[in-house]
Amino acid sequence: MALSYSEFKKKEIKQEGKIEVLREMINDGKSLEDIRHMNKYLKLPEEVKE
């Protein structure tokens, strides 16, 4: 199924946000364990989180 441009941009922005969260965790000196856990959480399908 093709995405409209605005839907694509929204998904792209969500992805950027996830990357930013992980980057901040690394900068805050979080343990690798915490970062891995957060990364798993961020990979959940959008329907599960909402």
Buried (B, 14 or more C-beta within 10 A) or exposed (E): EEEEEEEEEEEEEEEEEBEEBBEEBEEEEBEEEEBEEBEEEBEEEEEEEE
